[in-house]
Amino acid sequence: MARLLCGSTCEINMVYTNPLYRGQGYCVNGLRKLVKKTKKPIYLGVRKKNKPAIGCYEKVGFVFSRVENGDNIMIYKRAMTRKNKNK
């Protein structure tokens, strides 16, 4: 489960995988589908100690941006393709 909220930027929140299904790629696959829904910047917050979640987000393409209220804020970095490198 995850939710994408958009305004001038977008935020992904409420990311959750049932413990019975963790480690099977559901989080990565679900988030990859969500990030394709917008071209706006996408942020998410994650607790610094939540290493499994951070690993999932990094696999999708999120990178550390800043610390806010004790949580890591990550931003989605779109892969540069040959097509958009030439623009």
N, CA, C and O atoms as CSV, one atom per row, in Angstrom:
chain,resi,resn,atom,element,x,y,z
A,1,MET,N,N,0.852,-1.160,0.000
A,1,MET,CA,C,0.000,0.000,0.000
A,1,MET,C,C,0.903,1.230,0.000
A,1,MET,O,O,1.913,1.269,0.703
A,2,ALA,N,N,0.534,2.224,-0.787
A,2,ALA,CA,C,1.230,3.508,-0.793
A,2,ALA,C,C,0.283,4.540,-1.383
A,2,ALA,O,O,-0.617,4.200,-2.150
A,3,ARG,N,N,0.490,5.801,-1.022
A,3,ARG,CA,C,-0.365,6.872,-1.513
A,3,ARG,C,C,0.498,7.962,-2.130
A,3,ARG,O,O,1.527,8.340,-1.570
A,4,LEU,N,N,0.072,8.470,-3.298
A,4,LEU,CA,C,0.746,9.559,-3.999
A,4,LEU,C,C,-0.146,10.786,-3.918
A,4,LEU,O,O,-1.276,10.766,-4.407
A,5,LEU,N,N,0.354,11.857,-3.304
A,5,LEU,CA,C,-0.374,13.118,-3.192
A,5,LEU,C,C,0.369,14.175,-3.989
A,5,LEU,O,O,1.576,14.345,-3.814
A,6,CYS,N,N,-0.338,14.891,-4.866
A,6,CYS,CA,C,0.334,15.878,-5.708
A,6,CYS,C,C,-0.298,17.257,-5.588
A,6,CYS,O,O,-1.517,17.403,-5.493
A,7,GLY,N,N,0.568,18.257,-5.597
A,7,GLY,CA,C,0.243,19.667,-5.699
A,7,GLY,C,C,1.300,20.219,-6.646
A,7,GLY,O,O,1.424,19.755,-7.779
A,8,SER,N,N,2.065,21.215,-6.181
A,8,SER,CA,C,3.174,21.699,-7.007
A,8,SER,C,C,4.308,20.666,-7.025
A,8,SER,O,O,5.064,20.582,-7.993
A,9,THR,N,N,4.416,19.890,-5.956
A,9,THR,CA,C,5.305,18.729,-5.899
A,9,THR,C,C,4.460,17.550,-5.447
A,9,THR,O,O,3.287,17.721,-5.117
A,10,CYS,N,N,5.033,16.375,-5.429
A,10,CYS,CA,C,4.292,15.189,-5.005
A,10,CYS,C,C,4.976,14.550,-3.804
A,10,CYS,O,O,6.184,14.675,-3.604
A,11,GLU,N,N,4.165,13.868,-3.021
A,11,GLU,CA,C,4.662,13.159,-1.850
A,11,GLU,C,C,4.095,11.747,-1.861
A,11,GLU,O,O,2.910,11.541,-2.122
A,12,ILE,N,N,4.945,10.796,-1.577
A,12,ILE,CA,C,4.487,9.426,-1.375
A,12,ILE,C,C,4.481,9.190,0.123
A,12,ILE,O,O,5.469,9.454,0.810
A,13,ASN,N,N,3.353,8.688,0.627
A,13,ASN,CA,C,3.283,8.368,2.049
A,13,ASN,C,C,2.430,7.130,2.255
A,13,ASN,O,O,1.931,6.540,1.296
A,14,MET,N,N,2.269,6.744,3.498
A,14,MET,CA,C,1.492,5.568,3.878
A,14,MET,C,C,1.980,4.293,3.187
A,14,MET,O,O,1.178,3.440,2.807
A,15,VAL,N,N,3.306,4.171,3.027
A,15,VAL,CA,C,3.887,2.982,2.397
A,15,VAL,C,C,3.885,1.854,3.426
A,15,VAL,O,O,4.414,2.007,4.527
A,16,TYR,N,N,3.294,0.740,3.067
A,16,TYR,CA,C,3.198,-0.384,3.990
A,16,TYR,C,C,3.116,-1.687,3.206
A,16,TYR,O,O,2.400,-1.781,2.209
A,17,THR,N,N,3.849,-2.679,3.664
A,17,THR,CA,C,3.751,-4.033,3.122
A,17,THR,C,C,3.461,-4.978,4.279
A,17,THR,O,O,4.132,-4.935,5.310
A,18,ASN,N,N,2.476,-5.816,4.105
A,18,ASN,CA,C,2.144,-6.823,5.107
A,18,ASN,C,C,3.407,-7.633,5.407
A,18,ASN,O,O,4.096,-8.054,4.478
A,19,PRO,N,N,3.725,-7.859,6.683
A,19,PRO,CA,C,4.938,-8.605,7.038
A,19,PRO,C,C,5.059,-9.968,6.356
A,19,PRO,O,O,6.172,-10.440,6.125
A,20,LEU,N,N,3.945,-10.601,6.036
A,20,LEU,CA,C,3.994,-11.905,5.366
A,20,LEU,C,C,4.544,-11.814,3.942
A,20,LEU,O,O,4.992,-12.815,3.383
A,21,TYR,N,N,4.511,-10.616,3.357
A,21,TYR,CA,C,4.914,-10.444,1.960
A,21,TYR,C,C,6.161,-9.585,1.776
A,21,TYR,O,O,6.537,-9.277,0.645
A,22,ARG,N,N,6.795,-9.201,2.855
A,22,ARG,CA,C,8.003,-8.358,2.766
A,22,ARG,C,C,9.155,-9.147,2.155
A,22,ARG,O,O,9.244,-10.365,2.306
A,23,GLY,N,N,10.029,-8.430,1.466
A,23,GLY,CA,C,11.201,-9.058,0.859
A,23,GLY,C,C,10.912,-9.737,-0.464
A,23,GLY,O,O,11.769,-10.446,-0.993
A,24,GLN,N,N,9.715,-9.534,-1.012
A,24,GLN,CA,C,9.339,-10.178,-2.269
A,24,GLN,C,C,9.198,-9.180,-3.426
A,24,GLN,O,O,8.750,-9.552,-4.511
A,25,GLY,N,N,9.575,-7.921,-3.201
A,25,GLY,CA,C,9.569,-6.935,-4.277
A,25,GLY,C,C,8.280,-6.158,-4.451
A,25,GLY,O,O,8.173,-5.358,-5.380
A,26,TYR,N,N,7.297,-6.369,-3.586
A,26,TYR,CA,C,6.030,-5.657,-3.739
A,26,TYR,C,C,6.184,-4.142,-3.570
A,26,TYR,O,O,5.585,-3.368,-4.316
A,27,CYS,N,N,6.979,-3.729,-2.598
A,27,CYS,CA,C,7.196,-2.296,-2.367
A,27,CYS,C,C,7.871,-1.649,-3.579
A,27,CYS,O,O,7.414,-0.617,-4.070
A,28,VAL,N,N,8.939,-2.249,-4.049
A,28,VAL,CA,C,9.675,-1.705,-5.199
A,28,VAL,C,C,8.772,-1.617,-6.427
A,28,VAL,O,O,8.720,-0.580,-7.089
A,29,ASN,N,N,8.064,-2.697,-6.731
A,29,ASN,CA,C,7.205,-2.701,-7.918
A,29,ASN,C,C,6.070,-1.690,-7.808
A,29,ASN,O,O,5.755,-1.000,-8.778
A,30,GLY,N,N,5.459,-1.602,-6.637
A,30,GLY,CA,C,4.376,-0.650,-6.441
A,30,GLY,C,C,4.841,0.790,-6.568
A,30,GLY,O,O,4.172,1.612,-7.195
A,31,LEU,N,N,5.985,1.095,-5.975
A,31,LEU,CA,C,6.499,2.462,-6.050
A,31,LEU,C,C,6.948,2.814,-7.467
A,31,LEU,O,O,6.798,3.960,-7.892
A,32,ARG,N,N,7.490,1.859,-8.194
A,32,ARG,CA,C,7.871,2.137,-9.587
A,32,ARG,C,C,6.656,2.530,-10.414
A,32,ARG,O,O,6.758,3.380,-11.299
A,33,LYS,N,N,5.507,1.922,-10.137
A,33,LYS,CA,C,4.281,2.285,-10.840
A,33,LYS,C,C,3.815,3.679,-10.432
A,33,LYS,O,O,3.357,4.447,-11.279
A,34,LEU,N,N,3.924,4.013,-9.159
A,34,LEU,CA,C,3.489,5.330,-8.691
A,34,LEU,C,C,4.330,6.459,-9.277
A,34,LEU,O,O,3.781,7.482,-9.687
A,35,VAL,N,N,5.658,6.294,-9.324
A,35,VAL,CA,C,6.508,7.394,-9.798
A,35,VAL,C,C,6.291,7.676,-11.284
A,35,VAL,O,O,6.633,8.759,-11.759
A,36,LYS,N,N,5.729,6.722,-12.022
A,36,LYS,CA,C,5.448,6.932,-13.442
A,36,LYS,C,C,4.210,7.790,-13.661
A,36,LYS,O,O,3.960,8.226,-14.784
A,37,LYS,N,N,3.431,8.043,-12.612
A,37,LYS,CA,C,2.169,8.754,-12.754
A,37,LYS,C,C,2.324,10.268,-12.832
A,37,LYS,O,O,1.349,10.962,-13.120
A,38,THR,N,N,3.514,10.800,-12.585
A,38,THR,CA,C,3.702,12.244,-12.609
A,38,THR,C,C,5.113,12.599,-13.059
A,38,THR,O,O,6.044,11.805,-12.925
A,39,LYS,N,N,5.250,13.790,-13.587
A,39,LYS,CA,C,6.573,14.313,-13.956
A,39,LYS,C,C,7.069,15.312,-12.909
A,39,LYS,O,O,8.189,15.812,-13.008
A,40,LYS,N,N,6.233,15.602,-11.903
A,40,LYS,CA,C,6.599,16.549,-10.854
A,40,LYS,C,C,7.617,15.921,-9.903
A,40,LYS,O,O,7.725,14.696,-9.842
A,41,PRO,N,N,8.363,16.741,-9.161
A,41,PRO,CA,C,9.275,16.199,-8.150
A,41,PRO,C,C,8.492,15.386,-7.117
A,41,PRO,O,O,7.402,15.784,-6.707
A,42,ILE,N,N,9.046,14.257,-6.702
A,42,ILE,CA,C,8.390,13.381,-5.738
A,42,ILE,C,C,9.292,13.218,-4.515
A,42,ILE,O,O,10.465,12.865,-4.633
A,43,TYR,N,N,8.723,13.480,-3.345
A,43,TYR,CA,C,9.436,13.361,-2.077
A,43,TYR,C,C,8.788,12.296,-1.211
A,43,TYR,O,O,7.628,11.937,-1.410
A,44,LEU,N,N,9.546,11.796,-0.250
A,44,LEU,CA,C,8.979,10.959,0.799
A,44,LEU,C,C,9.838,11.089,2.038
A,44,LEU,O,O,11.021,11.421,1.961
A,45,GLY,N,N,9.228,10.822,3.182
A,45,GLY,CA,C,9.938,10.864,4.448
A,45,GLY,C,C,10.067,9.463,5.014
A,45,GLY,O,O,9.167,8.636,4.861
A,46,VAL,N,N,11.178,9.202,5.661
A,46,VAL,CA,C,11.415,7.875,6.250
A,46,VAL,C,C,12.284,8.039,7.491
A,46,VAL,O,O,13.205,8.855,7.513
A,47,ARG,N,N,11.985,7.266,8.510
A,47,ARG,CA,C,12.796,7.308,9.726
A,47,ARG,C,C,14.210,6.814,9.419
A,47,ARG,O,O,14.397,5.852,8.674
A,48,LYS,N,N,15.190,7.485,10.001
A,48,LYS,CA,C,16.599,7.150,9.744
A,48,LYS,C,C,16.928,5.698,10.052
A,48,LYS,O,O,17.783,5.109,9.390
A,49,LYS,N,N,16.268,5.111,11.040
A,49,LYS,CA,C,16.570,3.746,11.462
A,49,LYS,C,C,15.849,2.687,10.633
A,49,LYS,O,O,16.081,1.495,10.829
A,50,ASN,N,N,14.984,3.097,9.720
A,50,ASN,CA,C,14.200,2.137,8.930
A,50,ASN,C,C,14.989,1.723,7.688
A,50,ASN,O,O,14.656,2.105,6.566
A,51,LYS,N,N,16.037,0.937,7.912
A,51,LYS,CA,C,16.945,0.521,6.828
A,51,LYS,C,C,16.241,-0.270,5.720
A,51,LYS,O,O,16.552,-0.046,4.551
A,52,PRO,N,N,15.298,-1.195,6.027
A,52,PRO,CA,C,14.616,-1.904,4.936
A,52,PRO,C,C,13.841,-0.962,4.008
A,52,PRO,O,O,13.853,-1.134,2.789
A,53,ALA,N,N,13.167,0.033,4.594
A,53,ALA,CA,C,12.418,0.985,3.770
A,53,ALA,C,C,13.375,1.835,2.931
A,53,ALA,O,O,13.127,2.059,1.746
A,54,ILE,N,N,14.447,2.302,3.527
A,54,ILE,CA,C,15.422,3.117,2.795
A,54,ILE,C,C,15.992,2.317,1.632
A,54,ILE,O,O,16.162,2.852,0.536
A,55,GLY,N,N,16.289,1.042,1.859
A,55,GLY,CA,C,16.796,0.184,0.785
A,55,GLY,C,C,15.802,0.052,-0.353
A,55,GLY,O,O,16.183,0.096,-1.523
A,56,CYS,N,N,14.534,-0.110,-0.019
A,56,CYS,CA,C,13.479,-0.197,-1.039
A,56,CYS,C,C,13.432,1.095,-1.854
A,56,CYS,O,O,13.423,1.062,-3.085
A,57,TYR,N,N,13.403,2.230,-1.157
A,57,TYR,CA,C,13.297,3.515,-1.850
A,57,TYR,C,C,14.511,3.777,-2.739
A,57,TYR,O,O,14.371,4.336,-3.826
A,58,GLU,N,N,15.690,3.382,-2.290
A,58,GLU,CA,C,16.893,3.562,-3.110
A,58,GLU,C,C,16.833,2.694,-4.368
A,58,GLU,O,O,17.282,3.123,-5.431
A,59,LYS,N,N,16.287,1.483,-4.264
A,59,LYS,CA,C,16.146,0.623,-5.445
A,59,LYS,C,C,15.237,1.251,-6.493
A,59,LYS,O,O,15.433,1.059,-7.693
A,60,VAL,N,N,14.242,2.002,-6.032
A,60,VAL,CA,C,13.298,2.653,-6.942
A,60,VAL,C,C,13.937,3.873,-7.603
A,60,VAL,O,O,13.576,4.230,-8.724
A,61,GLY,N,N,14.886,4.516,-6.914
A,61,GLY,CA,C,15.543,5.689,-7.479
A,61,GLY,C,C,15.497,6.917,-6.585
A,61,GLY,O,O,15.830,8.015,-7.031
A,62,PHE,N,N,15.089,6.750,-5.328
A,62,PHE,CA,C,15.085,7.869,-4.395
A,62,PHE,C,C,16.476,8.036,-3.807
A,62,PHE,O,O,17.196,7.063,-3.584
A,63,VAL,N,N,16.841,9.296,-3.559
A,63,VAL,CA,C,18.130,9.617,-2.936
A,63,VAL,C,C,17.885,10.562,-1.770
A,63,VAL,O,O,16.887,11.282,-1.740
A,64,PHE,N,N,18.804,10.552,-0.812
A,64,PHE,CA,C,18.713,11.428,0.358
A,64,PHE,C,C,18.712,12.882,-0.081
A,64,PHE,O,O,19.504,13.282,-0.934
A,65,SER,N,N,17.814,13.675,0.509
A,65,SER,CA,C,17.750,15.099,0.217
A,65,SER,C,C,18.137,15.935,1.436
A,65,SER,O,O,19.001,16.807,1.353
A,66,ARG,N,N,17.480,15.655,2.580
A,66,ARG,CA,C,17.728,16.448,3.793
A,66,ARG,C,C,17.105,15.732,4.999
A,66,ARG,O,O,16.389,14.742,4.847
A,67,VAL,N,N,17.391,16.251,6.191
A,67,VAL,CA,C,16.746,15.776,7.413
A,67,VAL,C,C,15.719,16.818,7.821
A,67,VAL,O,O,16.010,18.014,7.839
A,68,GLU,N,N,14.517,16.363,8.149
A,68,GLU,CA,C,13.448,17.268,8.565
A,68,GLU,C,C,12.682,16.607,9.713
A,68,GLU,O,O,12.184,15.490,9.571
A,69,ASN,N,N,12.593,17.290,10.830
A,69,ASN,CA,C,11.912,16.761,12.014
A,69,ASN,C,C,12.427,15.376,12.409
A,69,ASN,O,O,11.653,14.530,12.856
A,70,GLY,N,N,13.717,15.146,12.248
A,70,GLY,CA,C,14.332,13.884,12.642
A,70,GLY,C,C,14.200,12.753,11.630
A,70,GLY,O,O,14.735,11.667,11.853
A,71,ASP,N,N,13.500,12.983,10.524
A,71,ASP,CA,C,13.341,11.964,9.477
A,71,ASP,C,C,14.170,12.325,8.246
A,71,ASP,O,O,14.413,13.500,7.969
A,72,ASN,N,N,14.596,11.304,7.519
A,72,ASN,CA,C,15.257,11.536,6.233
A,72,ASN,C,C,14.191,11.885,5.202
A,72,ASN,O,O,13.166,11.210,5.111
A,73,ILE,N,N,14.426,12.916,4.444
A,73,ILE,CA,C,13.566,13.257,3.314
A,73,ILE,C,C,14.326,12.824,2.071
A,73,ILE,O,O,15.484,13.192,1.873
A,74,MET,N,N,13.658,12.040,1.241
A,74,MET,CA,C,14.275,11.532,0.018
A,74,MET,C,C,13.523,12.087,-1.183
A,74,MET,O,O,12.323,12.350,-1.099
A,75,ILE,N,N,14.216,12.265,-2.290
A,75,ILE,CA,C,13.608,12.752,-3.520
A,75,ILE,C,C,13.872,11.739,-4.629
A,75,ILE,O,O,14.929,11.111,-4.685
A,76,TYR,N,N,12.891,11.599,-5.501
A,76,TYR,CA,C,13.019,10.660,-6.616
A,76,TYR,C,C,13.845,11.289,-7.715
A,76,TYR,O,O,13.538,12.388,-8.177
A,77,LYS,N,N,14.885,10.604,-8.134
A,77,LYS,CA,C,15.744,11.055,-9.232
A,77,LYS,C,C,15.417,10.240,-10.468
A,77,LYS,O,O,15.686,9.040,-10.522
A,78,ARG,N,N,14.842,10.888,-11.449
A,78,ARG,CA,C,14.485,10.205,-12.693
A,78,ARG,C,C,15.749,9.815,-13.438
A,78,ARG,O,O,16.703,10.589,-13.517
A,79,ALA,N,N,15.744,8.613,-13.980
A,79,ALA,CA,C,16.891,8.141,-14.756
A,79,ALA,C,C,17.011,8.983,-16.022
A,79,ALA,O,O,16.020,9.236,-16.707
A,80,MET,N,N,18.206,9.404,-16.320
A,80,MET,CA,C,18.439,10.171,-17.543
A,80,MET,C,C,18.543,9.194,-18.719
A,80,MET,O,O,19.411,8.321,-18.742
A,81,THR,N,N,17.665,9.354,-19.668
A,81,THR,CA,C,17.720,8.524,-20.863
A,81,THR,C,C,18.387,9.314,-21.973
A,81,THR,O,O,18.531,10.533,-21.882
A,82,ARG,N,N,18.786,8.624,-23.006
A,82,ARG,CA,C,19.397,9.282,-24.140
A,82,ARG,C,C,18.452,10.346,-24.706
A,82,ARG,O,O,18.894,11.415,-25.125
A,83,LYS,N,N,17.160,10.047,-24.715
A,83,LYS,CA,C,16.160,10.949,-25.268
A,83,LYS,C,C,16.126,12.280,-24.516
A,83,LYS,O,O,16.140,13.333,-25.152
A,84,ASN,N,N,16.081,12.263,-23.146
A,84,ASN,CA,C,15.988,13.524,-22.441
A,84,ASN,C,C,17.353,14.146,-22.144
A,84,ASN,O,O,17.399,15.289,-21.688
A,85,LYS,N,N,18.449,13.456,-22.377
A,85,LYS,CA,C,19.781,14.061,-22.273
A,85,LYS,C,C,20.011,15.015,-23.438
A,85,LYS,O,O,20.729,16.004,-23.295
A,86,ASN,N,N,19.403,14.727,-24.599
A,86,ASN,CA,C,19.630,15.537,-25.786
A,86,ASN,C,C,18.758,16.771,-25.842
A,86,ASN,O,O,18.898,17.560,-26.776
A,87,LYS,N,N,17.869,16.975,-24.893
A,87,LYS,CA,C,16.983,18.170,-24.908
A,87,LYS,C,C,17.712,19.369,-24.406
A,87,LYS,O,O,17.141,20.458,-24.344
